[in-house]
């Protein structure tokens, strides 16, 4: 491989990560094939650092290894033949990238905590009261179970509303059979025949999440 043609080296790295063509590499990395051509021709020092970082991610190598492979620059122990400005830019970018990754991890953790907190607020009555109600039901088998239902139903309804989910049909309802939103539990029916809802289904806006399970009347 010549000093100005790194095509074969790039193909070897692409093969290791299952990238079959330069077009696919362009698509996965989000950089143009023209920039990839610059890399192949050994003009890495003329490329911006952001595309280099994207390429290193797709090729599953560090930024240092990328520069080392395509410019002859030694960023580890050894002779540094690149200009000092490029080396400093790379070092700065690596530091900034690590800082960004840490910030992203912190943001994800914060979002997860906020999500859990919002769910806890919605289901607070269920978490706090249901165990006591269940205990009392075990102590007194004669206690009507219907009294426990509101403890579950209200927070469930609040949760579905918060998530923008809507029940397709009420359990026990008798409705015309619609294969697009109903799942027949047994037998065969033609659309429009009356069925009874056994398990409710859900949708979110125009998107069907779960079909309601139904059976012939």
C-alpha positions as CSV (number, residue, x, y, z in Angstrom):
1,X,0.0,0.0,0.0
2,X,1.4,3.3,-1.1
3,X,1.7,6.4,1.1
4,X,-1.2,8.1,-0.7
5,X,-3.5,5.1,-1.2
6,X,-5.2,3.6,1.9
7,X,-8.0,1.9,0.0
8,X,-7.0,-1.6,0.9
9,X,-6.5,-0.8,4.5
10,X,-9.9,0.8,4.7
11,X,-11.5,-2.3,3.1
12,X,-9.8,-4.5,5.7
13,X,-11.2,-2.5,8.5
14,X,-14.7,-2.4,6.8
15,X,-14.6,-6.2,6.4
16,X,-13.9,-6.6,10.2
17,X,-17.1,-4.8,11.0
18,X,-19.2,-6.3,8.2
19,X,-19.4,-3.2,6.0
20,X,-19.5,-4.3,2.4
21,X,-19.1,-1.1,0.4
22,X,-18.0,2.6,0.6
23,X,-21.6,3.5,0.0
24,X,-22.7,1.5,3.0
25,X,-19.9,3.0,5.1
26,X,-21.1,6.5,4.0
27,X,-24.7,5.6,5.0
28,X,-23.7,4.2,8.4
29,X,-21.3,6.9,9.3
30,X,-23.4,9.8,8.0
31,X,-20.5,11.3,6.0
32,X,-20.2,11.7,2.2
33,X,-18.4,9.3,-0.1
34,X,-16.2,12.3,-1.1
35,X,-14.9,12.5,2.5
36,X,-14.3,8.7,2.4
37,X,-12.3,9.2,-0.8
38,X,-10.2,11.8,1.0
39,X,-9.4,9.2,3.7
40,X,-8.5,6.6,1.0
41,X,-6.1,9.1,-0.6
42,X,-4.3,9.9,2.6
43,X,-5.7,13.4,3.0
44,X,-6.9,12.8,6.5
45,X,-5.3,16.1,7.8
46,X,-7.6,18.0,5.5
47,X,-10.7,16.4,7.0
48,X,-12.7,17.9,9.8
49,X,-12.6,16.0,13.1
50,X,-16.3,15.3,13.4
51,X,-16.4,13.0,10.4
52,X,-13.3,11.2,11.6
53,X,-15.0,10.6,14.9
54,X,-18.0,9.2,13.1
55,X,-15.9,6.9,11.0
56,X,-13.9,5.6,14.0
57,X,-17.2,4.7,15.6
58,X,-18.5,2.7,12.6
59,X,-15.1,1.0,12.1
60,X,-14.9,0.2,15.8
61,X,-11.5,1.8,16.3
62,X,-10.4,4.7,18.4
63,X,-9.7,8.1,16.8
64,X,-6.0,7.6,17.5
65,X,-6.0,4.3,15.6
66,X,-7.9,5.9,12.7
67,X,-5.3,8.7,12.3
68,X,-2.5,6.2,12.9
69,X,-3.8,3.9,10.1
70,X,-4.5,6.5,7.5
71,X,-1.8,9.1,7.9
72,X,1.2,7.4,9.4
73,X,0.8,9.6,12.5
74,X,1.8,7.9,15.7
75,X,-0.4,9.0,18.5
76,X,0.8,6.4,20.9
77,X,4.4,5.9,22.1
78,X,6.6,6.6,19.1
79,X,7.4,9.4,16.6
80,X,4.7,11.9,16.0
81,X,4.9,12.9,12.4
82,X,1.7,15.0,12.2
83,X,1.6,18.7,12.7
84,X,1.2,19.7,16.3
85,X,-2.0,21.5,15.6
86,X,-3.8,18.4,14.4
87,X,-2.5,16.4,17.3
88,X,-3.9,19.0,19.7
89,X,-7.2,19.1,18.0
90,X,-7.5,15.3,18.2
91,X,-6.6,15.3,21.9
92,X,-9.1,18.1,22.5
93,X,-11.9,16.3,20.6
94,X,-11.3,13.1,22.5
95,X,-11.5,14.9,25.8
96,X,-14.7,16.7,24.6
97,X,-16.2,13.4,23.4
98,X,-15.6,11.7,26.8
99,X,-17.1,14.7,28.5
100,X,-20.2,14.5,26.2
101,X,-20.6,10.8,26.9
102,X,-20.5,11.4,30.7
103,X,-23.1,14.2,30.3
104,X,-25.3,11.9,28.2
105,X,-25.1,9.2,30.8
106,X,-26.1,11.6,33.5
107,X,-29.0,13.0,31.4
108,X,-30.3,9.4,30.8
109,X,-30.1,8.6,34.5
110,X,-32.0,11.8,35.3
111,X,-34.7,11.2,32.7
112,X,-35.1,7.6,34.0
113,X,-35.5,9.0,37.6
114,X,-38.0,11.6,36.4
115,X,-40.0,8.9,34.5
116,X,-40.0,6.6,37.6
117,X,-41.1,9.5,39.8
118,X,-44.0,10.4,37.5
119,X,-45.2,6.8,37.4
120,X,-45.0,6.6,41.2
121,X,-47.1,9.7,41.5
122,X,-49.8,8.3,39.3
123,X,-49.8,4.8,41.0
124,X,-49.2,6.2,44.5
125,X,-52.6,5.1,45.8
126,X,-52.2,1.6,44.3
127,X,-48.7,1.1,45.8
128,X,-49.8,2.4,49.3
129,X,-53.3,1.1,49.7
130,X,-53.5,-2.1,47.7
131,X,-51.1,-4.2,49.9
132,X,-53.3,-3.3,52.9
133,X,-56.5,-4.1,51.1
134,X,-55.1,-7.4,49.9
135,X,-54.1,-8.2,53.5
136,X,-57.6,-7.4,54.8
137,X,-59.1,-9.6,52.1
138,X,-57.0,-12.5,53.2
139,X,-58.0,-11.9,56.9
140,X,-61.6,-11.7,56.0
141,X,-62.6,-14.0,53.0
142,X,-66.1,-12.6,53.2
143,X,-64.9,-9.1,52.2
144,X,-66.4,-8.3,48.8
145,X,-63.6,-8.1,46.3
146,X,-65.5,-5.3,44.4
147,X,-64.3,-2.9,47.1
148,X,-60.7,-3.4,46.1
149,X,-61.3,-2.7,42.4
150,X,-61.3,1.1,42.6
151,X,-57.8,0.9,44.2
152,X,-56.6,-0.6,41.0
153,X,-58.9,0.9,38.4
154,X,-58.4,4.6,39.1
155,X,-54.5,4.7,39.0
156,X,-54.6,2.4,35.9
157,X,-56.9,4.8,34.2
158,X,-54.7,7.7,35.1
159,X,-51.6,5.9,33.8
160,X,-53.3,5.1,30.5
161,X,-54.4,8.7,30.1
162,X,-50.9,10.0,30.9
163,X,-49.5,7.8,28.2
164,X,-52.2,8.7,25.7
165,X,-53.6,5.1,25.5
166,X,-57.2,4.3,25.0
167,X,-59.1,1.1,25.6
168,X,-60.7,-0.4,22.4
169,X,-63.7,-1.9,24.2
170,X,-65.0,-2.6,27.7
171,X,-64.7,-6.1,29.0
172,X,-68.1,-7.8,28.8
173,X,-69.4,-5.6,26.0
174,X,-71.1,-7.2,23.0
175,X,-69.9,-5.6,19.7
176,X,-69.7,-6.3,16.0
177,X,-66.7,-8.4,15.2
178,X,-63.9,-6.5,13.5
179,X,-60.8,-8.6,12.7
180,X,-58.7,-5.4,12.5
181,X,-59.1,-4.6,16.2
182,X,-60.5,-7.9,17.6
183,X,-58.7,-11.2,18.1
184,X,-61.0,-14.2,18.1
185,X,-60.2,-16.6,20.9
186,X,-62.1,-19.6,19.4
187,X,-64.2,-20.5,16.5
188,X,-64.6,-18.6,13.2
189,X,-66.9,-15.6,12.5
190,X,-67.6,-13.3,9.7
191,X,-66.9,-9.6,10.2
192,X,-70.0,-7.9,11.7
193,X,-71.2,-10.8,13.7
194,X,-71.7,-10.1,17.4
195,X,-68.9,-11.0,19.8
196,X,-68.3,-10.6,23.5
197,X,-65.1,-8.8,24.7
198,X,-63.1,-11.0,27.1
199,X,-59.9,-9.0,27.3
200,X,-59.7,-5.3,26.4
201,X,-57.3,-4.0,23.8
202,X,-55.5,-0.7,23.5
203,X,-54.6,1.9,20.9
204,X,-52.6,5.1,21.0
205,X,-54.0,7.6,18.6
206,X,-54.3,5.8,15.3
207,X,-51.8,3.1,16.3
208,X,-53.2,-0.2,17.4
209,X,-51.2,-1.6,20.4
210,X,-53.2,-4.7,21.4
211,X,-56.3,-6.2,19.8
212,X,-59.2,-6.9,22.1
213,X,-59.7,-10.6,22.6
214,X,-63.3,-11.7,21.9
215,X,-65.4,-14.8,21.7
216,X,-68.7,-15.6,19.9
217,X,-71.8,-14.8,21.8
